Amino acid sequence: MRGRARVLDSRYLEFIEYLQKLGELQSITRMIANLSYQENEDWERSEGVYEQQEREASKMMYPFWQRGWIEIREIEKKRDNGQAKEYVITISLKMIVEYFGKEKLARSARSKYSLSGQEMPVPA
């Protein structure tokens, strides 16, 4: 069962369109929102806030797509009854989680810096 495979996310809009057709756009957006806001005290599950966080997550999906961390492959296979196409979504969770970990450390370092600056005595 050898087949030909091509990466469908050569264009971002095509990528989003295929995620919608496959019914996976919302689940991947939710996953990114959950990963990005995990352990964040400000994260709330109320409707308006959660929808806003999902919109932000959909914006975050673009750099992940650019880096190849989320992609869709169309695989054409020859079968006894003719040609068939299968679609495979690949997500590099390890890379995405590492990205958010580094981002969280950077935010933490910035907040410590600003707090330490506030604690410094002002010379008279």
C-alpha positions in Angstrom: 0.0 0.0 0.0 2.5 2.6 -1.1 1.1 6.0 -1.8 2.0 9.5 -2.7 1.9 12.1 0.1 1.9 15.9 -0.2 1.9 18.5 2.5 -1.3 20.5 2.3 -0.2 23.5 4.4 1.9 25.1 1.7 -0.5 28.1 2.2 -1.9 29.0 5.6 -5.4 29.7 4.4 -5.5 26.2 2.7 -4.3 24.8 6.0 -7.0 26.5 8.0 -9.6 25.4 5.5 -8.6 21.8 5.7 -8.6 21.9 9.5 -12.2 23.2 9.3 -13.2 20.5 6.7 -11.7 17.8 8.9 -13.5 19.2 11.9 -10.3 19.7 13.9 -9.8 23.5 13.8 -11.7 24.1 17.1 -10.0 21.2 18.9 -6.5 22.3 17.9 -7.3 25.9 18.8 -8.6 24.8 22.2 -5.5 22.7 22.8 -3.2 25.7 22.1 -5.3 27.9 24.4 -5.1 25.3 27.1 -1.4 24.9 26.7 -0.7 28.6 26.6 -2.9 29.4 29.7 -2.2 26.4 31.8 -1.0 27.3 35.3 -2.0 30.9 34.6 -4.1 32.3 37.5 -5.8 34.8 35.2 -7.2 32.0 33.0 -10.9 31.7 33.4 -13.4 29.4 31.8 -16.2 31.9 31.5 -17.7 32.2 28.0 -16.4 35.6 27.0 -12.9 35.2 28.4 -12.5 31.7 27.0 -13.7 32.8 23.5 -11.1 35.6 23.6 -8.4 33.2 24.6 -9.4 30.9 21.8 -9.1 33.8 19.3 -5.6 34.5 20.6 -4.7 30.9 20.3 -5.8 30.8 16.7 -3.4 33.7 16.1 -0.7 31.7 17.8 -1.3 28.8 15.4 0.3 30.7 12.5 3.9 30.6 13.8 3.4 26.9 14.8 2.3 26.2 11.2 5.2 28.2 9.8 7.7 26.1 11.9 6.1 22.9 10.7 4.9 22.0 14.2 1.3 21.6 13.0 0.6 20.3 9.5 -1.8 18.3 7.4 -0.8 15.6 5.0 -2.9 14.2 2.2 -2.0 10.6 1.4 -3.2 9.0 -1.8 -3.4 5.3 -1.6 -4.2 2.8 -4.3 -6.7 0.3 -3.2 -8.5 -2.6 -4.8 -11.5 -0.5 -5.5 -9.5 2.6 -6.8 -7.8 5.6 -5.4 -8.4 6.8 -1.8 -7.3 9.8 0.1 -6.5 9.9 3.8 -5.6 13.0 5.8 -3.2 13.0 8.7 -2.7 15.9 11.1 0.7 16.0 12.8 1.3 18.1 15.8 4.6 18.4 17.5 3.4 18.7 21.1 6.9 18.6 22.4 8.0 21.7 20.5 4.8 23.6 21.3 5.1 22.8 25.0 8.8 23.8 25.0 7.8 27.1 23.3 5.3 27.9 26.0 7.7 26.9 28.7 10.3 29.3 27.3 7.7 32.0 26.9 6.6 31.5 30.5 10.2 31.8 31.8 10.7 35.0 29.8 7.5 36.5 31.2 8.6 35.4 34.7 12.0 37.0 34.3 10.5 40.2 33.0 8.1 40.4 36.0 11.0 39.7 38.5 13.0 42.4 36.9 10.2 45.0 37.2 9.4 43.9 40.8 13.1 44.2 41.8 13.3 47.6 40.2 10.3 48.7 42.4 12.0 47.5 45.5 15.2 49.5 44.9 15.6 52.5 47.2 15.5 55.8 45.5 18.6 58.0 46.3 17.7 61.2 48.0 
